[in-house]
Each structure stands twice: as C-alpha cells, then as structure tokens.
C-alpha cells in the first residue's frame, strides 16, 4: 500500500483548467499579442505535462486567440488594428440591429426575460467578482448571442459566432474598465425587446454598437493596443 503522504508526483490539472488559465492570460495581455508561446515554460508554470498545454492551445486556435504556424509553433494573435475594428463593427451593424428587431417581433420566443436575468447576474456579480472585466465579457457574449439565437437564423448566428468578436475586443479595454455605459445600453435594448417594439429594439442596438465602436476607438487614442490613433471626428455610419 502506498502512503499518499509520500506521493511527491504533482497532480496534473485537467486540460480544461489549462485552457481557462491560458485564455485569461491572453485576455489580460499577460501573454502579449503576437508573441511566441513557450509550451515548455507554460507546462512548468501550470505543473502539467506538455500534452494538456497543447490541447488548450488547439482550443484557443478555435477562439482565434492562437495561431499555429508549421515549423514555427504557436503565437498569440495580434490585437485588432483600426481597420479591422471598423470592419468588425460594420459587420455587426449589418447583423445585430436586425437580430434585435426580429427578437422583439417574435412574442413566443422573446428573450427579454433571459436578457434581464443576464443583466441582473452581472450587476450582482460586480459586488464580489475579483475581475469585473472577465465577468463583463461573459455577460456581453451571452447577451448578444441570446438575441441572435432568438432570430432562429442559424446562418446569421454561425457567422456572428465565427468572429469571436468579444474575445478580441476585450483585449483592447483598459484594465479598469467596468462597463457601466455598456450595461445602460443593454438595458435599453432589453426594454425595447420586452415591449415587443421592433423599431425601438433595432434603434437601441444600433446606438449601442455605435457607442461601443467609439469606446474601443478611444482605446487606440490612449495608446492601448498598438497605439494607433483615431481622429476625434471619426464616425461609423
């Protein structure tokens, strides 16, 4: 019989834990953008073999947070530049206001109750969560996904999910970002969808995306990300 107290072998953490830890390090820029990933160093840091690290990196490839180049290994993806940021929001402006309109029209599968619950969960969580930023990205992802899911248009939903927009945008936020303006705009969207007012829902989503675009653009002007600057008069219309 082996005395467990003499078992000095480190207990391997499941790969899902390694995935979550690596994802957090990328989102918090602890693993800098466009940086080579040292698998051996990460395995030592997490106290695991290289296998779960490689499995986690494969998952992060699917999130578009990691790039694998044959013969060169893994790198973190670069931050969005100004042109990519604009293109992403142009795509969202084509899809999401329409999604909000459809969600408000469909009374049988109206997602307002679930959206309100998401808002309440986020606001309650901010009182105790060690990282409001991580709580916010979870809420924001669920919120927008739920609205497009209510449209029952799988092509639109899959195209939207393929952008992984929240993960890439999240990396542009300053560390102290708490999302108060985002939550207020989300509440306007929920109120319009709950009232089954498609015009108001579409307008509220459009206003939210325009506001979000300018908040992210401001991050560039403050030398967040790559330090690219945006003229103060820039508009996305």
N, C-alpha and C positions, 0 to 999 in steps of 0.2 A: 504494500500500500504506500502511495506517495504522499508525503506530508505537503499539503498545499502551501504551507508557510515557507517551504524550501523551493517552491516553484518560482524560479527567477526569470522565466521566459515572459517577455512583455505580451500582454493580451492585445491581439490585433483588433483594431476598431473596424466595424463594418464599412464597406466602401461607400455606403450612403452617407456616413458621417464625414468621410474624407471629401466627398463631393460637396457637402454643405459647407465644410470649412474652407475649401478652395474657392467655392463660389463667393463666400463672404470676403475672402482676402482679395479677390479680383474686384468686387464691387466697391470695397473700401480703399482700393488702389494700393493695398499692401503688396500686391503683385502688380507692379506698374504696367500700364498699357504698352503693347508692342515690345514685350520683354521675353527673352528666352526662359523657359521653365526648366528648372533643375529638378528632375524626378528624384534623384538620389537624396538631395537635400530635403525635399518635402517628405519623403518616406521617413527620414530620420526625425524630422520635426514632429510628425504625427505618430511616430512609434509603430509604423507598419512596414510591410514589405513594399516593393515597388508595384506589385500587382494591383492593389486597390487604388493606388495613385493613378496608374494608367487607366483603370476603369473609370475613375472620376473624370480624368481629362477627356476621355471619349464622350462622356455625358456632357461635359462643358463644350465640346465641339458642337453638339446638337443645339446648345444655347447660343452658339456663335460668340462665345467668350474666349474660346481657344482655337487656334489654327495649328494644324499638323502639316508639316512640310516634309516630304520624303527625303531622307538623308540628313535632315537638319533638326528634326524633333519638333517639340511643341513651343508655341509662343502665345502670349495673351494677345487678343485682338486690339488694334489701335482704338482710341476714342473716336467718336464721330467727329468729322470736321464740319465746318459751317455749311458746305454744300450738301453733305449727307443729312445733316439735321433738317435742312429745309426740305429736301426730297422726302424724308420720313414724314414730316408733318403735312406735306402736300398729299401724300398717300392717305394719311389718317383723316384729313379733311374730306376726302372723297368717300370714305367708308363709314366713319363713325357717326357723323350727323345723320346720315341715312339710317344707320342702325338704331339710333335713339328715336328717330321718327317711327320706325317700324315697331319698336318695343312699346311705344306709347299707344299705337293704334291697336295692337293685339291685346284685348282685355282679358282673354283667357290665360295667357302666359305672361302677363305683365310682371316684370321683375322688380317693381318698386319696393316690395316688402324685403326681398333679399338684399337689394341695394342699400336700403335703410339699415338693415342689420349689419352690413359690412361697415357702414359709416360709424355706427354705434360701437362696434367691436374695436375699430381703430381708435376712436376717441377715448374709450375706456383704457385701452392698452397703453396710450401715451403717458398715463399717470405712473406706470410701473416699468415700462419697457426700457431695457438698457440702451437700445438703439431705436430711436423713432424713425430713422431713415429706413432701416430694414423692415419695420412694421409698415411704413408708408408704401414701400414698393410692393409688398404682399397685398395690401389693400387696393392699390391702384391697379395692379394686374388683375385682381379678381373683379373689381368694379367694371372695368372696360370690357373684360372678357364676358361677363354676365350679360351686358347689354347686347353685344353682338350675338351671343348664344341665343338670346330671346328672338332674334330675327329668323332662326331656323334656316339660315342660308349657310351651308357648310363651306361653300367655296369662299365666301367673304371671311368666314371665321378662320379657315385654314390659312388664307393669305395674310390675315392680320397676325395670327399667332407666329407665322414664319418670320416675322420681322424681329421678334423678341425685343420689341422697342423699349419696354420698361427697364430691362436689364442694362441696355446701352445708355439710355437717358439717365438712369440712376447714377451712373459713374460721373456724370457731369455736374451733379449737385454738390454744393459745398457741404462740409461735414456737419454744420449746424442747421441744415435745412429741416424744417418741421412740418411743412406742407399745409399751413393754415389756409392760404389762398386756394390751394387745390381742393381742400375739404369744402370750403364755401361754394366753389363752383360745382363740385359733385352734388352738393345738397340741392342746388338749383336744378340740376338735371333730374335728380330723384323726384323732386316736387312736380316737375312737368310731366314726367313719365307716369307718376302716380295719379295725376289729374287726367290722364289719357288725352293730353294736349300735344299732338304731334308737332305742330308748328313751334310751340314753346320748347319742346324737347330738342328739336333739331337746332334751334337758335342757341339754346343753353350749351349744347355740346360744341357747337361751332365757336362760341365765345370762350369756352374752356380751353379748346385746343389752340386758339389764337393766343390766349393768355399764357398757356404753358410754353408755347414756342418762344415768346419773348422772355420768359423767365429763364429758359435754357440759353437763349442767345445772350442774355446778360452775363451768364456764367463765363462765356468767352471774353466779354469785355472786361471781366475781373481777373483775367489770366487764369481761369480754370480750364482744365483740359490742356489744349495745345497753345493757349494764349492767343487764339485768333480773336479779332475784334469785329464787332458788328456796328455799323452806323446807327446812331440813336433813332434815326428816322426810318429804319428798315421795317417793312411790313410784309406779312404773308397773306396775300389775297389772290 
